Amino acid sequence: MRVPVVAVATVVAACGSHRHEPAAHPDDISRLYVEISTDRSHRRSLQGGAAAGLGKIPFVVEVPASRGGDAELQIHVSRLDVVGSETVCSIKILVLRLPQHDLFGMAEGTARAGGTHGQAADDCIARLGESLIGGKVRTLLHKRLDEKR
């Protein structure tokens, strides 16, 4: 799998229509509690990639939205196509600061997986998500942790 250039931006925007609980551990300044929301149509592969990426970040604890977090990752598949004998996928990850619900940063990337079947699409999405979270999103989450401190 090749992961080309990943863009990161920091802007301010509003969160979606869902609600968040107050942070579960506001006094724990050594960890960042992160919620994940994903596209419904690719939920399993997006969540798998996100969990694998977050699992490699020692200061992050993944929490359900009902427990409250310090940040939320909104992960969306922006492209999924078959090109020749490969599957091409693109993902966009928005990092939201909670409880303010403003956009803290964004990462996006594109990857390829061999094959044109459903498993190739799932593999492409999961590996790209893991890679983005382990790289650019990790940097954003570390900045959010510093802000929490």
Buried (B, 14 or more C-beta within 10 A) or exposed (E): EEBEEBEBEEEEEEBEEEEBBEBBBEEEEEBBBBBBBBBEEBEEBBBBBBBBBBEEBEEBBBBEBEBBBBBBBBBBBEEBEEEEEBBBBBBBBBBBBBBEBEBBBBBBBBBBBEBBEEEBBBBBBBBBBBBBBBBBBBEBBBBBBEEBE
